[in-house]
Amino acid sequence: MPDRTDAAIATDALVIGAGPVGLFQVFQLGLLELSCHVIDSLPAAGGQCIELYPDKPIYDIPALPRCTGRELVDRLLEQVAPLVPTFHLSQRVDTLEARPDGRFAVGTSGGLRLVARTVFIAGGVGSFEPRRLPIDGIEPLIGQQVFHSGEPLASTAARHVVILGEDEAALHCALQLALASTDRPASVTLMHRRDSFRAEADTIERMRAACAAGRMRFVAAQASALECAGDTLTHLVVNLADGGTEALRADVVVVLWGLSPKLGPIADWGLPLERKQLVVNTETFETSVPGIFAVGDVNTYPGKKKLIVCGFHEATLAAHAAAARVHPDRPGQLQYTTTSARVHRLLGVAS
């Protein structure tokens, strides 16, 4: 019987997770001339930095006294660009199996198949999935009139929009729609169960000013049901904080409740876990399976610190261990980016 993985994408390294540590892992692999593919369940690279705190400052990145999560991700993407990794976003790794030839067969939720000589799990606390609105009958409307974090939003021009959430992303979305100069919605309603928010003070002040000016409305309530005309959503029924109910006009509902981390299929790959984290050897950051590495928040070892800078260190050692596995015939001499002509050629900075 023919090997069905022959048609799969072959690569030296597969990185699962495109957060900061995953991106730096890609960089280190590229310096060692290992071909690399990256898979992430989110629609854009950046992981928690982009989804949870894109505009909040980070103060403990070496040589950067202050940068936002978004700035850090942008810099990391710029750093890996010359090495030309291949990204596969909005996909989750569902299967990971060792092959007799020492490589790994990988399958994703999007039907992608790869064969990798090494695998790097850099998925933080697992894959992230949007927190869903738990209302009966909502499934057929998702992606049509109901949207969650990371999903492309349909046109809202002249439509009644209800946004659910309390953080910076929710308030920013509401303000962007309410203050739009063209293609404005018919109405914009921001809804949260109480009149309290987890956003920057300036953003909250702008939201309240927009409400006072009649550009948008805030409702303290919780969603309880949907009203539809046939297959079309018309109203979102809510329980008000004061005990009453109201049917809000709703052509579009945007649920911005953040992301829910799930360890997901990693738990089924036969790798030793300790408190839902992968146990690694700190010399190479390899798991119990040779060729499978774990870096960043997903791993654990004595003295582990969940810091981005620690993940960068782990990624560096893991890359060198992988290079020795993929190319055992090559000398393992460390080359410095300040002096190596080979590294300069890879980065496109050679004179």
C-alpha positions as CSV (number, residue, x, y, z in Angstrom):
1,M,0.0,0.0,0.0
2,P,1.5,3.4,-0.9
3,D,2.6,5.8,1.8
4,R,-0.1,8.5,1.8
5,T,2.2,11.0,3.4
6,D,4.3,11.2,0.2
7,A,2.0,14.0,-1.0
8,A,2.4,15.9,2.2
9,I,4.6,19.0,2.6
10,A,8.1,18.1,3.7
11,T,10.0,20.4,6.1
12,D,13.0,20.3,8.4
13,A,11.0,21.9,11.2
14,L,7.4,22.5,12.1
15,V,6.6,25.2,14.7
16,I,3.2,24.9,16.4
17,G,2.3,28.4,17.7
18,A,3.1,31.8,16.3
19,G,3.4,33.8,19.5
20,P,6.6,35.7,20.4
21,V,8.5,32.5,21.4
22,G,7.3,30.6,18.4
23,L,8.4,33.5,16.1
24,F,11.8,33.6,17.8
25,Q,12.0,29.8,17.4
26,V,11.5,30.3,13.6
27,F,14.3,32.9,13.6
28,Q,16.8,30.6,15.3
29,L,15.9,27.7,13.1
30,G,16.4,29.9,10.0
31,L,19.9,31.0,11.2
32,L,20.8,27.3,11.2
33,E,19.3,26.9,7.6
34,L,16.5,24.6,8.6
35,S,13.3,25.0,6.5
36,C,10.4,25.9,8.6
37,H,6.6,25.8,8.5
38,V,4.4,27.5,11.2
39,I,0.9,26.6,12.2
40,D,-1.3,28.7,14.5
41,S,-5.0,28.4,15.4
42,L,-5.4,32.2,15.3
43,P,-5.9,34.2,12.1
44,A,-2.8,36.3,12.7
45,A,0.7,35.8,14.2
46,G,1.3,37.1,17.7
47,G,-0.5,34.8,20.1
48,Q,-1.5,36.3,23.4
49,C,0.4,39.5,22.7
50,I,-2.0,40.3,19.9
51,E,-5.2,38.8,21.2
52,L,-4.9,39.8,24.9
53,Y,-2.7,42.9,25.2
54,P,-1.8,44.4,21.8
55,D,-1.6,48.0,23.0
56,K,-0.3,47.5,26.6
57,P,3.3,48.2,27.3
58,I,5.9,45.4,28.0
59,Y,9.0,46.5,30.0
60,D,11.1,43.3,30.2
61,I,12.3,42.7,26.7
62,P,16.1,43.1,26.3
63,A,17.2,46.4,24.8
64,L,13.6,47.6,24.5
65,P,12.8,49.7,27.6
66,R,9.2,49.8,26.5
67,C,7.1,48.3,23.7
68,T,3.6,47.1,23.2
69,G,2.6,43.6,22.4
70,R,1.8,44.6,18.8
71,E,5.2,46.3,18.4
72,L,7.0,43.2,19.7
73,V,5.2,41.0,17.3
74,D,5.9,43.4,14.4
75,R,9.6,43.4,15.2
76,L,9.7,39.6,15.4
77,L,8.0,39.3,12.1
78,E,10.4,41.7,10.5
79,Q,13.3,39.7,12.0
80,V,12.1,36.4,10.5
81,A,11.1,37.8,7.1
82,P,14.5,37.3,5.4
83,L,14.4,33.6,6.4
84,V,11.1,33.1,4.5
85,P,9.2,30.7,6.8
86,T,5.7,29.5,5.6
87,F,2.8,30.4,7.9
88,H,-0.5,28.3,8.0
89,L,-3.0,30.4,10.1
90,S,-6.5,29.6,11.4
91,Q,-5.6,26.0,11.6
92,R,-5.1,23.6,14.6
93,V,-2.8,20.7,14.6
94,D,-5.1,17.7,15.3
95,T,-2.8,14.7,14.7
96,L,0.9,14.1,15.3
97,E,2.4,10.7,14.7
98,A,5.9,9.3,14.6
99,R,6.9,7.6,11.4
100,P,9.3,4.6,11.1
101,D,11.8,6.9,9.3
102,G,12.1,9.1,12.4
103,R,10.0,11.9,10.9
104,F,6.6,13.1,12.1
105,A,3.3,13.0,10.2
106,V,1.1,16.0,11.0
107,G,-2.5,16.7,10.1
108,T,-4.4,20.0,10.7
109,S,-8.0,21.0,11.1
110,G,-7.8,22.6,7.7
111,G,-6.8,19.4,5.9
112,L,-3.1,20.3,5.7
113,R,-0.6,17.4,5.8
114,L,3.0,17.8,6.6
115,V,6.0,15.5,7.3
116,A,8.5,17.2,9.6
117,R,11.9,16.0,10.7
118,T,11.5,18.0,14.0
119,V,8.5,19.5,15.7
120,F,8.5,22.5,18.1
121,I,5.5,23.0,20.3
122,A,5.3,26.7,21.2
123,G,1.6,26.9,21.8
124,G,1.7,28.8,25.1
125,V,-1.1,27.2,27.2
126,G,-2.5,25.5,24.2
127,S,-4.6,26.6,21.3
128,F,-6.9,29.7,21.7
129,E,-10.5,29.6,20.8
130,P,-12.9,32.6,21.0
131,R,-15.3,32.5,24.0
132,R,-18.7,31.8,22.4
133,L,-22.1,33.3,23.2
134,P,-24.0,30.4,24.7
135,I,-27.5,30.9,23.3
136,D,-29.8,28.3,21.6
137,G,-30.0,28.6,17.8
138,I,-26.9,30.7,17.4
139,E,-24.8,28.2,15.4
140,P,-26.3,28.9,11.9
141,L,-25.7,32.7,12.5
142,I,-22.0,32.4,13.3
143,G,-20.0,34.0,10.5
144,Q,-23.2,35.5,9.0
145,Q,-24.6,37.8,11.6
146,V,-22.8,36.7,14.7
147,F,-19.0,37.2,14.9
148,H,-16.4,36.3,17.5
149,S,-12.8,37.4,18.1
150,G,-10.6,37.0,15.1
151,E,-13.4,36.4,12.6
152,P,-13.7,38.9,9.7
153,L,-16.6,41.2,10.3
154,A,-19.3,41.6,7.6
155,S,-20.3,45.1,6.4
156,T,-22.1,47.1,9.1
157,A,-23.2,50.1,7.0
158,A,-26.8,51.1,7.9
159,R,-27.1,48.0,10.1
160,H,-27.9,47.7,13.9
161,V,-24.8,46.4,15.6
162,V,-24.5,45.1,19.2
163,I,-21.0,44.5,20.6
164,L,-20.6,42.3,23.7
165,G,-17.5,42.9,25.8
166,E,-15.7,44.9,28.5
167,D,-12.1,45.1,27.4
168,E,-10.0,47.4,25.1
169,A,-10.9,45.4,22.0
170,A,-14.7,45.7,22.6
171,L,-14.6,49.4,23.4
172,H,-12.3,50.1,20.5
173,C,-14.6,48.2,18.1
174,A,-17.6,50.1,19.3
175,L,-15.9,53.5,19.0
176,Q,-14.5,52.7,15.5
177,L,-18.0,51.9,14.3
178,A,-19.8,54.7,16.1
179,L,-17.4,57.4,15.0
180,A,-16.9,56.2,11.5
181,S,-17.1,59.0,8.9
182,T,-18.5,56.8,6.2
183,D,-20.6,53.7,6.0
184,R,-21.8,54.2,9.6
185,P,-24.1,51.6,11.2
186,A,-27.7,52.5,11.9
187,S,-27.0,52.1,15.6
188,V,-24.1,50.9,17.8
189,T,-24.8,49.3,21.2
190,L,-22.1,48.2,23.6
191,M,-23.3,45.6,26.1
192,H,-21.7,44.2,29.3
193,R,-23.2,42.8,32.4
194,R,-22.2,45.8,34.5
195,D,-21.0,49.3,34.0
196,S,-17.4,48.5,34.6
197,F,-14.6,47.9,32.0
198,R,-11.1,46.5,31.7
199,A,-9.8,49.1,29.3
200,E,-7.5,52.1,29.3
201,A,-9.0,55.1,31.1
202,D,-8.7,57.2,27.9
203,T,-10.7,54.6,25.9
204,I,-13.4,54.4,28.6
205,E,-13.7,58.2,28.6
206,R,-14.0,58.3,24.8
207,M,-16.7,55.6,25.0
208,R,-18.7,57.6,27.6
209,A,-18.4,60.8,25.5
210,A,-19.7,59.0,22.4
211,C,-22.7,57.7,24.4
212,A,-23.4,61.2,25.7
213,A,-23.2,62.6,22.2
214,G,-25.7,60.0,21.0
215,R,-23.3,58.3,18.7
216,M,-23.6,55.0,20.5
217,R,-25.4,53.4,23.5
218,F,-24.2,51.3,26.5
219,V,-26.5,48.7,28.0
220,A,-25.7,46.8,31.3
221,A,-27.3,43.5,30.5
222,Q,-26.8,39.8,29.6
223,A,-28.0,38.1,26.5
224,S,-30.7,35.5,26.9
225,A,-32.3,34.7,23.6
226,L,-32.4,35.5,19.9
227,E,-35.4,36.7,17.8
228,C,-35.3,35.8,14.1
229,A,-37.5,36.4,11.0
230,G,-37.0,33.1,9.3
231,D,-33.3,32.5,9.2
232,T,-32.4,36.2,9.8
233,L,-31.5,37.6,13.2
234,T,-33.5,40.7,14.0
235,H,-33.2,41.2,17.8
236,L,-31.1,40.1,20.7
237,V,-33.2,39.6,23.9
238,V,-31.3,40.7,27.0
239,N,-31.8,40.6,30.8
240,L,-31.1,44.1,32.1
241,A,-29.1,44.7,35.2
242,D,-32.1,46.4,36.8
243,G,-34.2,43.2,36.4
244,G,-36.1,44.1,33.2
245,T,-35.8,42.7,29.7
246,E,-35.3,44.4,26.4
247,A,-35.2,43.2,22.7
248,L,-32.3,45.1,21.1
249,R,-32.3,45.6,17.3
250,A,-29.5,43.5,16.1
251,D,-28.5,42.8,12.5
252,V,-24.9,42.1,13.6
253,V,-23.7,40.8,16.9
254,V,-20.0,41.0,17.7
255,V,-18.9,38.9,20.7
256,L,-15.5,40.1,22.0
257,W,-15.1,38.1,25.2
258,G,-11.5,37.2,24.6
259,L,-10.0,33.8,24.1
260,S,-10.3,30.6,26.0
261,P,-7.0,28.6,26.2
262,K,-7.4,24.8,25.6
263,L,-4.5,22.3,25.7
264,G,-6.4,20.5,22.9
265,P,-5.0,17.6,21.0
266,I,-1.6,18.0,22.6
267,A,-2.9,16.0,25.5
268,D,-3.5,13.0,23.2
269,W,0.0,12.9,21.7
270,G,1.5,10.6,24.4
271,L,3.9,13.2,25.8
272,P,4.5,13.3,29.6
273,L,2.5,16.1,31.2
274,E,2.8,17.8,34.5
275,R,-0.1,20.1,35.4
276,K,-1.0,20.3,31.7
277,Q,2.5,21.3,30.7
278,L,5.1,19.3,28.7
279,V,8.1,18.0,30.6
280,V,11.4,18.8,28.9
281,N,15.1,18.2,29.1
282,T,16.7,21.6,29.8
283,E,19.8,20.8,27.8
284,T,17.9,20.6,24.6
285,F,14.2,21.4,25.5
286,E,13.3,18.1,23.9
287,T,10.3,16.2,25.3
288,S,10.4,12.4,26.0
289,V,10.1,11.9,22.2
290,P,13.3,12.6,20.3
291,G,12.7,15.2,17.7
292,I,9.7,16.9,19.5
293,F,10.7,20.0,21.4
294,A,8.6,22.3,23.7
295,V,9.4,26.0,24.4
296,G,7.6,28.8,26.1
297,D,4.7,28.6,28.5
298,V,3.7,25.1,27.3
299,N,6.7,23.4,28.9
300,T,7.8,22.8,32.5
301,Y,11.1,22.0,34.3
302,P,12.6,22.8,37.7
303,G,13.0,26.6,38.1
304,K,10.7,27.3,35.1
305,K,9.7,31.0,34.8
306,K,6.9,32.0,32.4
307,L,8.6,35.0,30.8
308,I,9.0,35.8,27.2
309,V,12.8,36.2,27.6
310,C,13.1,32.7,29.1
311,G,11.2,31.4,26.1
312,F,13.8,33.0,23.8
313,H,16.6,31.2,25.6
314,E,14.7,27.9,25.3
315,A,14.1,28.4,21.6
316,T,17.8,29.0,21.0
317,L,19.0,25.8,22.6
318,A,16.2,23.8,21.0
319,A,17.1,25.1,17.6
320,H,20.7,24.0,18.0
321,A,19.7,20.6,19.2
322,A,17.3,20.2,16.2
323,A,20.1,21.2,13.8
324,A,22.3,18.4,15.2
325,R,19.5,16.0,14.6
326,V,18.6,17.1,11.1
327,H,22.2,17.5,9.9
328,P,24.4,15.3,12.1
329,D,27.2,15.5,9.6
330,R,27.6,19.3,10.0
331,P,30.0,20.8,12.5
332,G,28.1,22.3,15.4
333,Q,30.3,25.4,15.6
334,L,28.4,28.5,16.9
335,Q,28.4,31.4,14.4
336,Y,27.9,34.9,15.6
337,T,25.6,37.3,13.7
338,T,28.3,40.1,14.2
339,T,30.9,38.2,12.1
340,S,29.5,35.3,10.2
341,A,29.3,35.8,6.4
342,R,27.0,32.9,6.2
343,V,24.5,34.4,8.6
344,H,24.8,37.8,6.9
345,R,23.9,36.1,3.6
346,L,20.9,34.4,5.2
347,L,19.7,37.7,6.6
348,G,20.3,39.7,3.4
349,V,22.8,42.1,5.0
350,A,26.0,40.9,3.3
351,S,28.0,43.6,1.5
